[in-house]
Amino acid sequence: MKTKKYSCIFFDLDRTLWDFDTNTSEALHDIIDKYCLLPAVMSLEKFAEAYKMHNEILWHEYREGRLHKEVLLWKRFRLTLEHFGIFDLKLSKKIGVDFLGLSQMKNKLLPYTHEVLAYLKKKYPLYIITNGFEEVQFTKIENCDLSQYFNKVITSEAAGVQKPDPAIFEHALQEANADPSESLMIGDDLEVDIKGARNAGIDQVYVNSDKKSHNEIVTFEIHSLLELKRIL
Ligand SMILES: [Mg+2]
């Protein structure tokens, strides 16, 4: 059964369409190879685990405006390397630049991304709202051949505010000339995408690929993008 009529669909990018975890892991593998970091960092899994932990903490600081983007880019590697007893600021900065270049060229997508976007594009205007860095997000979208589906990509850098701030959703609604009551936000992050959209009066689809348990009330919850064809 189809649900209420929406006139505008907003998508998050990372972990909703772009397979952030696989792509990050591949780029970290390249970094380990290039800088001969084994056996110092033990394994790709251990290195990726430490990176993920530090990256998430630093992203949180960046989102709250407590950390500058340029610092985040190298500091996440300084802390990751220090985790394995490697204290080398110069190396951290080199890896920070390299990683950014490598990761944005990776092109793994969540299953059914193209199939579902092709289906939705025929029925709705589609937009991306992403907190990622402007130049990086556009490179990813181009590399994955995703721009054909979207009317516009709204980045937090261009909007001047990040999700979950309602201002970025209001900015996106204006760009799309859409009413919140007829709009739908599709994303993987309960705090950033789902609560953010809800606070802006927008219905939400929580893309819960890992079937994580939670207590949030969401308009829709899916485990695979393919389920969107049932809802929309
Ligand atoms: Mg995401």
py3Dmol code that shows the C-alpha trace and the ligand (Angstrom):
import py3Dmol

protein = """\
ATOM      1  CA  MET A   1       0.000   0.000   0.000  1.00  0.00           C
ATOM      2  CA  LYS A   2       1.380   3.391  -0.960  1.00  0.00           C
ATOM      3  CA  THR A   3       1.458   6.067   1.678  1.00  0.00           C
ATOM      4  CA  LYS A   4       0.582   9.717   1.635  1.00  0.00           C
ATOM      5  CA  LYS A   5       1.578  11.768  -1.344  1.00  0.00           C
ATOM      6  CA  TYR A   6       4.954  13.413  -1.067  1.00  0.00           C
ATOM      7  CA  SER A   7       6.098  16.063  -3.481  1.00  0.00           C
ATOM      8  CA  CYS A   8       9.790  16.213  -2.611  1.00  0.00           C
ATOM      9  CA  ILE A   9      12.358  13.701  -1.404  1.00  0.00           C
ATOM     10  CA  PHE A  10      15.600  14.522   0.410  1.00  0.00           C
ATOM     11  CA  PHE A  11      18.396  11.989   0.751  1.00  0.00           C
ATOM     12  CA  ASP A  12      21.413  11.871   2.993  1.00  0.00           C
ATOM     13  CA  LEU A  13      24.551  10.671   1.148  1.00  0.00           C
ATOM     14  CA  ASP A  14      27.040   8.896   3.444  1.00  0.00           C
ATOM     15  CA  ARG A  15      25.874   5.481   4.694  1.00  0.00           C
ATOM     16  CA  THR A  16      22.474   6.071   3.052  1.00  0.00           C
ATOM     17  CA  LEU A  17      23.576   5.828  -0.600  1.00  0.00           C
ATOM     18  CA  TRP A  18      27.391   5.944  -0.556  1.00  0.00           C
ATOM     19  CA  ASP A  19      28.804   2.923   1.277  1.00  0.00           C
ATOM     20  CA  PHE A  20      30.882   4.947   3.713  1.00  0.00           C
ATOM     21  CA  ASP A  21      32.193   2.016   5.732  1.00  0.00           C
ATOM     22  CA  THR A  22      33.361  -0.099   2.792  1.00  0.00           C
ATOM     23  CA  ASN A  23      34.819   2.901   0.980  1.00  0.00           C
ATOM     24  CA  THR A  24      36.601   4.109   4.111  1.00  0.00           C
ATOM     25  CA  SER A  25      37.988   0.652   4.754  1.00  0.00           C
ATOM     26  CA  GLU A  26      39.307   0.424   1.175  1.00  0.00           C
ATOM     27  CA  ALA A  27      40.969   3.834   1.459  1.00  0.00           C
ATOM     28  CA  LEU A  28      42.528   2.918   4.818  1.00  0.00           C
ATOM     29  CA  HIS A  29      43.852  -0.268   3.229  1.00  0.00           C
ATOM     30  CA  ASP A  30      45.507   1.884   0.536  1.00  0.00           C
ATOM     31  CA  ILE A  31      47.017   4.095   3.246  1.00  0.00           C
ATOM     32  CA  ILE A  32      48.430   1.102   5.136  1.00  0.00           C
ATOM     33  CA  ASP A  33      50.021  -0.177   1.916  1.00  0.00           C
ATOM     34  CA  LYS A  34      51.385   3.164   0.798  1.00  0.00           C
ATOM     35  CA  TYR A  35      52.982   4.048   4.143  1.00  0.00           C
ATOM     36  CA  CYS A  36      53.965   0.467   5.058  1.00  0.00           C
ATOM     37  CA  LEU A  37      52.068   0.723   8.354  1.00  0.00           C
ATOM     38  CA  LEU A  38      52.001  -3.014   9.020  1.00  0.00           C
ATOM     39  CA  PRO A  39      52.814  -4.535  11.444  1.00  0.00           C
ATOM     40  CA  ALA A  40      52.801  -1.309  13.486  1.00  0.00           C
ATOM     41  CA  VAL A  41      49.012  -0.839  13.231  1.00  0.00           C
ATOM     42  CA  MET A  42      48.371  -4.575  13.736  1.00  0.00           C
ATOM     43  CA  SER A  43      45.751  -5.093  11.001  1.00  0.00           C
ATOM     44  CA  LEU A  44      43.380  -3.226   8.700  1.00  0.00           C
ATOM     45  CA  GLU A  45      40.520  -4.060  11.077  1.00  0.00           C
ATOM     46  CA  LYS A  46      42.325  -2.655  14.128  1.00  0.00           C
ATOM     47  CA  PHE A  47      43.474   0.428  12.206  1.00  0.00           C
ATOM     48  CA  ALA A  48      39.959   1.034  10.826  1.00  0.00           C
ATOM     49  CA  GLU A  49      38.423   0.535  14.267  1.00  0.00           C
ATOM     50  CA  ALA A  50      40.736   3.121  15.873  1.00  0.00           C
ATOM     51  CA  TYR A  51      40.236   5.534  12.983  1.00  0.00           C
ATOM     52  CA  LYS A  52      36.456   5.207  13.194  1.00  0.00           C
ATOM     53  CA  MET A  53      36.447   5.932  16.918  1.00  0.00           C
ATOM     54  CA  HIS A  54      38.641   9.034  16.656  1.00  0.00           C
ATOM     55  CA  ASN A  55      36.943  10.265  13.489  1.00  0.00           C
ATOM     56  CA  GLU A  56      33.501  10.109  15.090  1.00  0.00           C
ATOM     57  CA  ILE A  57      34.612  12.052  18.167  1.00  0.00           C
ATOM     58  CA  LEU A  58      36.305  14.711  16.042  1.00  0.00           C
ATOM     59  CA  TRP A  59      33.317  14.965  13.665  1.00  0.00           C
ATOM     60  CA  HIS A  60      31.119  15.589  16.663  1.00  0.00           C
ATOM     61  CA  GLU A  61      33.426  18.462  17.691  1.00  0.00           C
ATOM     62  CA  TYR A  62      33.450  19.771  14.121  1.00  0.00           C
ATOM     63  CA  ARG A  63      29.641  19.664  13.958  1.00  0.00           C
ATOM     64  CA  GLU A  64      29.451  21.704  17.135  1.00  0.00           C
ATOM     65  CA  GLY A  65      31.853  24.254  15.710  1.00  0.00           C
ATOM     66  CA  ARG A  66      34.606  23.379  18.184  1.00  0.00           C
ATOM     67  CA  LEU A  67      37.060  22.084  15.590  1.00  0.00           C
ATOM     68  CA  HIS A  68      38.248  23.476  12.291  1.00  0.00           C
ATOM     69  CA  LYS A  69      37.889  21.328   9.166  1.00  0.00           C
ATOM     70  CA  GLU A  70      41.605  21.498   8.311  1.00  0.00           C
ATOM     71  CA  VAL A  71      42.521  20.291  11.791  1.00  0.00           C
ATOM     72  CA  LEU A  72      40.010  17.448  11.671  1.00  0.00           C
ATOM     73  CA  LEU A  73      41.570  16.137   8.458  1.00  0.00           C
ATOM     74  CA  TRP A  74      44.967  15.428  10.045  1.00  0.00           C
ATOM     75  CA  LYS A  75      44.060  15.126  13.699  1.00  0.00           C
ATOM     76  CA  ARG A  76      41.981  11.994  13.074  1.00  0.00           C
ATOM     77  CA  PHE A  77      45.151  10.331  11.788  1.00  0.00           C
ATOM     78  CA  ARG A  78      47.416  11.756  14.470  1.00  0.00           C
ATOM     79  CA  LEU A  79      45.172  10.207  17.144  1.00  0.00           C
ATOM     80  CA  THR A  80      44.805   6.952  15.196  1.00  0.00           C
ATOM     81  CA  LEU A  81      48.573   6.599  14.746  1.00  0.00           C
ATOM     82  CA  GLU A  82      49.202   7.513  18.394  1.00  0.00           C
ATOM     83  CA  HIS A  83      46.779   4.748  19.290  1.00  0.00           C
ATOM     84  CA  PHE A  84      49.443   2.379  17.906  1.00  0.00           C
ATOM     85  CA  GLY A  85      52.378   4.238  19.449  1.00  0.00           C
ATOM     86  CA  ILE A  86      53.320   6.183  16.315  1.00  0.00           C
ATOM     87  CA  PHE A  87      53.941   9.828  17.201  1.00  0.00           C
ATOM     88  CA  ASP A  88      54.538  11.621  13.907  1.00  0.00           C
ATOM     89  CA  LEU A  89      52.700  14.851  13.158  1.00  0.00           C
ATOM     90  CA  LYS A  90      54.203  15.221   9.683  1.00  0.00           C
ATOM     91  CA  LEU A  91      53.108  11.721   8.701  1.00  0.00           C
ATOM     92  CA  SER A  92      49.629  12.382  10.123  1.00  0.00           C
ATOM     93  CA  LYS A  93      49.276  15.458   7.949  1.00  0.00           C
ATOM     94  CA  LYS A  94      50.477  13.632   4.827  1.00  0.00           C
ATOM     95  CA  ILE A  95      48.093  10.758   5.437  1.00  0.00           C
ATOM     96  CA  GLY A  96      45.257  13.203   6.150  1.00  0.00           C
ATOM     97  CA  VAL A  97      45.624  14.743   2.692  1.00  0.00           C
ATOM     98  CA  ASP A  98      46.128  11.391   0.973  1.00  0.00           C
ATOM     99  CA  PHE A  99      43.180   9.757   2.644  1.00  0.00           C
ATOM    100  CA  LEU A 100      40.827  12.520   1.557  1.00  0.00           C
ATOM    101  CA  GLY A 101      41.955  12.090  -2.042  1.00  0.00           C
ATOM    102  CA  LEU A 102      41.711   8.296  -1.943  1.00  0.00           C
ATOM    103  CA  SER A 103      38.403   7.933  -0.132  1.00  0.00           C
ATOM    104  CA  GLN A 104      36.436  10.292  -2.353  1.00  0.00           C
ATOM    105  CA  MET A 105      37.451   8.211  -5.399  1.00  0.00           C
ATOM    106  CA  LYS A 106      35.919   5.048  -3.932  1.00  0.00           C
ATOM    107  CA  ASN A 107      32.582   4.178  -5.437  1.00  0.00           C
ATOM    108  CA  LYS A 108      30.839   1.426  -3.525  1.00  0.00           C
ATOM    109  CA  LEU A 109      27.153   2.168  -3.005  1.00  0.00           C
ATOM    110  CA  LEU A 110      24.506   0.639  -0.761  1.00  0.00           C
ATOM    111  CA  PRO A 111      22.665  -2.223  -2.505  1.00  0.00           C
ATOM    112  CA  TYR A 112      19.965  -1.136  -4.992  1.00  0.00           C
ATOM    113  CA  THR A 113      21.014   2.537  -4.958  1.00  0.00           C
ATOM    114  CA  HIS A 114      20.817   3.004  -8.742  1.00  0.00           C
ATOM    115  CA  GLU A 115      17.688   0.903  -9.135  1.00  0.00           C
ATOM    116  CA  VAL A 116      15.803   2.791  -6.441  1.00  0.00           C
ATOM    117  CA  LEU A 117      16.971   6.261  -7.482  1.00  0.00           C
ATOM    118  CA  ALA A 118      16.020   5.576 -11.105  1.00  0.00           C
ATOM    119  CA  TYR A 119      12.557   4.500  -9.902  1.00  0.00           C
ATOM    120  CA  LEU A 120      12.107   7.528  -7.603  1.00  0.00           C
ATOM    121  CA  LYS A 121      13.405  10.061 -10.078  1.00  0.00           C
ATOM    122  CA  LYS A 122      10.476   9.351 -12.383  1.00  0.00           C
ATOM    123  CA  LYS A 123       8.051  10.219  -9.593  1.00  0.00           C
ATOM    124  CA  TYR A 124       9.647  12.891  -7.391  1.00  0.00           C
ATOM    125  CA  PRO A 125      12.190  15.695  -7.478  1.00  0.00           C
ATOM    126  CA  LEU A 126      15.174  14.383  -5.514  1.00  0.00           C
ATOM    127  CA  TYR A 127      17.712  16.325  -3.446  1.00  0.00           C
ATOM    128  CA  ILE A 128      20.713  15.481  -1.306  1.00  0.00           C
ATOM    129  CA  ILE A 129      21.327  17.111   2.065  1.00  0.00           C
ATOM    130  CA  THR A 130      24.788  16.220   3.326  1.00  0.00           C
ATOM    131  CA  ASN A 131      27.098  17.290   6.131  1.00  0.00           C
ATOM    132  CA  GLY A 132      30.195  16.262   4.229  1.00  0.00           C
ATOM    133  CA  PHE A 133      32.767  18.625   2.823  1.00  0.00           C
ATOM    134  CA  GLU A 134      31.663  20.412  -0.330  1.00  0.00           C
ATOM    135  CA  GLU A 135      34.408  19.305  -2.753  1.00  0.00           C
ATOM    136  CA  VAL A 136      34.536  15.763  -1.408  1.00  0.00           C
ATOM    137  CA  GLN A 137      30.787  15.154  -1.643  1.00  0.00           C
ATOM    138  CA  PHE A 138      30.596  16.423  -5.223  1.00  0.00           C
ATOM    139  CA  THR A 139      33.493  14.182  -6.262  1.00  0.00           C
ATOM    140  CA  LYS A 140      31.804  11.156  -4.701  1.00  0.00           C
ATOM    141  CA  ILE A 141      28.510  11.938  -6.428  1.00  0.00           C
ATOM    142  CA  GLU A 142      30.203  12.364  -9.815  1.00  0.00           C
ATOM    143  CA  ASN A 143      32.328   9.225  -9.443  1.00  0.00           C
ATOM    144  CA  CYS A 144      29.305   7.134  -8.576  1.00  0.00           C
ATOM    145  CA  ASP A 145      27.251   8.572 -11.417  1.00  0.00           C
ATOM    146  CA  LEU A 146      24.609   9.818  -8.993  1.00  0.00           C
ATOM    147  CA  SER A 147      24.207  13.402 -10.175  1.00  0.00           C
ATOM    148  CA  GLN A 148      21.775  12.299 -12.915  1.00  0.00           C
ATOM    149  CA  TYR A 149      19.135  11.637 -10.253  1.00  0.00           C
ATOM    150  CA  PHE A 150      19.319  14.807  -8.201  1.00  0.00           C
ATOM    151  CA  ASN A 151      17.995  18.296  -8.858  1.00  0.00           C
ATOM    152  CA  LYS A 152      20.439  19.730  -6.382  1.00  0.00           C
ATOM    153  CA  VAL A 153      22.952  18.800  -3.708  1.00  0.00           C
ATOM    154  CA  ILE A 154      22.763  20.867  -0.533  1.00  0.00           C
ATOM    155  CA  THR A 155      25.941  20.681   1.526  1.00  0.00           C
ATOM    156  CA  SER A 156      26.339  21.968   5.044  1.00  0.00           C
ATOM    157  CA  GLU A 157      29.380  23.927   3.945  1.00  0.00           C
ATOM    158  CA  ALA A 158      27.370  25.858   1.362  1.00  0.00           C
ATOM    159  CA  ALA A 159      24.372  26.258   3.688  1.00  0.00           C
ATOM    160  CA  GLY A 160      26.556  27.463   6.559  1.00  0.00           C
ATOM    161  CA  VAL A 161      24.870  25.097   9.041  1.00  0.00           C
ATOM    162  CA  GLN A 162      24.929  21.352   9.543  1.00  0.00           C
ATOM    163  CA  LYS A 163      22.276  18.753  10.097  1.00  0.00           C
ATOM    164  CA  PRO A 164      20.543  18.393  12.571  1.00  0.00           C
ATOM    165  CA  ASP A 165      20.150  22.192  12.699  1.00  0.00           C
ATOM    166  CA  PRO A 166      16.643  22.913  11.359  1.00  0.00           C
ATOM    167  CA  ALA A 167      18.137  25.802   9.374  1.00  0.00           C
ATOM    168  CA  ILE A 168      19.748  23.433   6.844  1.00  0.00           C
ATOM    169  CA  PHE A 169      16.407  21.681   6.286  1.00  0.00           C
ATOM    170  CA  GLU A 170      14.684  25.048   5.895  1.00  0.00           C
ATOM    171  CA  HIS A 171      17.393  26.067   3.441  1.00  0.00           C
ATOM    172  CA  ALA A 172      16.839  22.819   1.510  1.00  0.00           C
ATOM    173  CA  LEU A 173      13.057  23.311   1.465  1.00  0.00           C
ATOM    174  CA  GLN A 174      13.572  26.778   0.041  1.00  0.00           C
ATOM    175  CA  GLU A 175      15.958  25.465  -2.615  1.00  0.00           C
ATOM    176  CA  ALA A 176      13.398  22.823  -3.544  1.00  0.00           C
ATOM    177  CA  ASN A 177      10.465  25.211  -3.246  1.00  0.00           C
ATOM    178  CA  ALA A 178       8.816  22.522  -1.145  1.00  0.00           C
ATOM    179  CA  ASP A 179       6.506  22.420   1.840  1.00  0.00           C
ATOM    180  CA  PRO A 180       7.766  20.441   4.868  1.00  0.00           C
ATOM    181  CA  SER A 181       4.428  18.631   5.203  1.00  0.00           C
ATOM    182  CA  GLU A 182       4.840  17.182   1.703  1.00  0.00           C
ATOM    183  CA  SER A 183       8.517  16.334   2.052  1.00  0.00           C
ATOM    184  CA  LEU A 184      10.385  13.251   3.154  1.00  0.00           C
ATOM    185  CA  MET A 185      13.950  12.909   4.476  1.00  0.00           C
ATOM    186  CA  ILE A 186      15.738   9.571   3.980  1.00  0.00           C
ATOM    187  CA  GLY A 187      18.830   8.949   6.097  1.00  0.00           C
ATOM    188  CA  ASP A 188      20.841   6.552   8.234  1.00  0.00           C
ATOM    189  CA  ASP A 189      21.505   8.745  11.270  1.00  0.00           C
ATOM    190  CA  LEU A 190      18.829   9.001  13.948  1.00  0.00           C
ATOM    191  CA  GLU A 191      20.247  12.155  15.477  1.00  0.00           C
ATOM    192  CA  VAL A 192      21.384  14.027  12.396  1.00  0.00           C
ATOM    193  CA  ASP A 193      18.879  13.009   9.710  1.00  0.00           C
ATOM    194  CA  ILE A 194      15.817  11.738  11.521  1.00  0.00           C
ATOM    195  CA  LYS A 195      15.504  14.043  14.527  1.00  0.00           C
ATOM    196  CA  GLY A 196      16.767  16.919  12.403  1.00  0.00           C
ATOM    197  CA  ALA A 197      14.052  16.390   9.791  1.00  0.00           C
ATOM    198  CA  ARG A 198      11.368  15.840  12.411  1.00  0.00           C
ATOM    199  CA  ASN A 199      12.252  19.135  14.112  1.00  0.00           C
ATOM    200  CA  ALA A 200      11.851  20.833  10.746  1.00  0.00           C
ATOM    201  CA  GLY A 201       8.388  19.281  10.306  1.00  0.00           C
ATOM    202  CA  ILE A 202       9.525  16.764   7.674  1.00  0.00           C
ATOM    203  CA  ASP A 203       8.548  13.059   7.636  1.00  0.00           C
ATOM    204  CA  GLN A 204      11.463  10.646   7.813  1.00  0.00           C
ATOM    205  CA  VAL A 205      12.670   7.286   6.553  1.00  0.00           C
ATOM    206  CA  TYR A 206      15.272   5.716   8.809  1.00  0.00           C
ATOM    207  CA  VAL A 207      17.633   3.544   6.757  1.00  0.00           C
ATOM    208  CA  ASN A 208      18.632   1.026   9.419  1.00  0.00           C
ATOM    209  CA  SER A 209      20.818  -1.338   7.382  1.00  0.00           C
ATOM    210  CA  ASP A 210      22.341  -2.966  10.472  1.00  0.00           C
ATOM    211  CA  LYS A 211      18.962  -3.358  12.190  1.00  0.00           C
ATOM    212  CA  LYS A 212      20.169  -1.440  15.245  1.00  0.00           C
ATOM    213  CA  SER A 213      17.692  -1.280  18.110  1.00  0.00           C
ATOM    214  CA  HIS A 214      16.477   2.187  19.125  1.00  0.00           C
ATOM    215  CA  ASN A 215      13.625   4.033  20.818  1.00  0.00           C
ATOM    216  CA  GLU A 216      12.982   6.777  18.305  1.00  0.00           C
ATOM    217  CA  ILE A 217       9.616   7.207  16.676  1.00  0.00           C
ATOM    218  CA  VAL A 218      10.196   7.430  12.946  1.00  0.00           C
ATOM    219  CA  THR A 219       7.700   7.790  10.116  1.00  0.00           C
ATOM    220  CA  PHE A 220       9.168   4.790   8.264  1.00  0.00           C
ATOM    221  CA  GLU A 221      12.012   2.420   8.944  1.00  0.00           C
ATOM    222  CA  ILE A 222      13.673   0.274   6.294  1.00  0.00           C
ATOM    223  CA  HIS A 223      16.569  -2.176   6.235  1.00  0.00           C
ATOM    224  CA  SER A 224      17.200  -1.984   2.503  1.00  0.00           C
ATOM    225  CA  LEU A 225      16.755   0.845   0.011  1.00  0.00           C
ATOM    226  CA  LEU A 226      14.634  -1.518  -2.075  1.00  0.00           C
ATOM    227  CA  GLU A 227      11.838  -1.120   0.478  1.00  0.00           C
ATOM    228  CA  LEU A 228      11.441   2.485  -0.695  1.00  0.00           C
ATOM    229  CA  LYS A 229       9.673   1.176  -3.774  1.00  0.00           C
ATOM    230  CA  ARG A 230       6.967  -0.176  -1.507  1.00  0.00           C
ATOM    231  CA  ILE A 231       6.585   3.085   0.429  1.00  0.00           C
ATOM    232  CA  LEU A 232       6.865   5.553  -2.455  1.00  0.00           C
TER     233      LEU A 232
END
"""
ligand_1 = """\
1
MG
Mg 24.704 9.399 6.740
"""
view = py3Dmol.view(width=600, height=400)
view.addModel(protein, "pdb")
view.setStyle({"model": 0}, {"cartoon": {"style": "trace"}})
view.addModel(ligand_1, "xyz")
view.setStyle({"model": 1}, {"stick": {}})
view.zoomTo()
view.show()
